[in-house]
């Protein structure tokens, strides 16, 4: 009986060891309960699970003070590494020093540092790299898409002057649209102060420019109000474009109220987990210059007719399989390198992902046709 008990205990201990996560990784959600931030968290958890790591998630509650204290607490808890979202560029250097002092490696996700801050971080041996998106690259493809329809005039609804996210998206759209021969007639700034403000600024634009062909809203926050105003002017047949793929925007695409929207860059969080996992496994990935890499995630354009593809293959199912995530880490793929990440990102689009899933036998030819490919 005693021998049986010892055997059972050994089996239990071995099983528990097998189930234990390889690493504990800290992850900060800037403000839990916000769709565009929670979806980042969800994909990071998915990637960590695929890699056999445990993600310890903290909620910054939308404040820099809480963000910093959360990093302190994560370090004190003994995490092996940290995936960090900076609410401002200034926090990157602060967190970088905290991690260096504690000898905890870290990766930045979603928000990328400015060039000066990046140069500073690259002197930190515990800075593993960053995975995010360039907001200029959010506006630019939408501007290209709108111009390709033959439209020549546009107005924009956006956030505050000085907000680097919105200013970059405005510049990206303007450069692409005007570079193709179009003209941005006017920009409604400071439209992110609530629904009433967005409604007023959107209507003012349409009253001032009744013949405009395109309206572009740079984020999901004011987009619903702009969409509502556009319904009053439906007879003008104005094309409407949005950056962000929040649920109301997806409903607008499905209902034909939005011509195209872009987003789906939330995969950056999971790729950040994979980048850190390589470092923890002894594979410190470097760029072509031998520095900590910065990977830019494409902000893909979703046309109205592709709504179902995104809903079913990004939201109902993840865009990448666990095997594809594992292929990014040296633990599962000895050849994992910066090129592995670059190749994945170079082929990141709605159509390519759908076709890849078809080739892998995940979706059927009927699905492919139903998605419009």
C-alpha positions, 0 to 999 in steps of 0.5 A: 500500500505504501509503495502504491502511494509513493507511485501515485505521488510520483505520477502526480508530481510528474504530471504537474511538472509536465503541465506547468508553464515554461515561463511566466510572462507579465502583460499590461492591458492599458484599460480592461473592458475596452474592445480594441485593448481586450482583443490585444490581450486575448491574442497574447493569451492565445500565443502564450498558450501555444508556446507553453507559457503563462501570461500574467495580465494586469490592468493599468486602468488607463493611467500612467501611474498604475502602468508603472506600479503594475510593472513594479509588481510584475517584477516583484512577483518573479516574472521571467519577462514582460510584454509592455504597452506604453500609454506615452513614449516617456514610459518606455525609458522608465520601464526600460530602466526598471527591467534593466535593474531587475534583469528582466527582459521586455518587449514593447507591443502595439505602441512603438517608441519614437526614433530617439527613444528607440535608440536609447532602448537599444543600449539596454541589454534587456530590451528584446524588441518591439512589435506594433504598427505605424499609424501613418500606415493606417491612413495610407492604404485607406487613402490609396483604396479611396483614390483607386475608386476614382474619387477626387475629393475627401473630408476627414473626421479625426481626433485632437491636434497633437495626438500622434495617432490621429495626426499620423493617420490623417497624414497617411491618408492625405499623402496617398489620396492627394498623391493619386490626384485627389484633394482633402478639402477639410479636416474636422479635428477634436471629434473624439470628445464624445458622440455629440461632438462627433455628430456636430463636426461630421454634420458641419463637414457635410453641410459645408461640402455637400458634393464631397465624394469620400469621408474618412474617420480615423478611429472607431470612437467617432465613426459610429456618429459619422456613420449615423450622420451619413445616413441622413445624406444617403442620397449623396452616395458618399463613400465612407471609410474607417480605421478600426474594426470595432463591432459597430464598424463591422456591423456597418460593413455588413450593412453596406454603410461603410465601404471599407475599414482597416485594422486587425493589427492586434496580432502584434501582441501575440508576436511580441510574446513569441519574440520574448519567448525566443529570448528566454529560450536563448535565441536573442533575435536581431535585425539586419543591423544586429540590433533589437528588432522592430516589427511593423504589423500591416493594418489590413484593409477589409472591404464590405464584402469581406466581412464574413471572412474577418468575422469567421477567421479572425474573431470566431477563430484566430488568424494563425494556428498554434502551429504557426505561432510555435513556428516563430520560436526556436523551441519548436523551430530551430531556424526561427529568426527575424526572417520568420517574423518578416515573412509572416508579416509580409503575407498578412492580408485578408485574402492571403490568410484565407487562402493559406487556411484553404491550403492547410485544409482549415476551410473549404472551397465553398468557404473560399467562394463565400468570402469572395475569393 
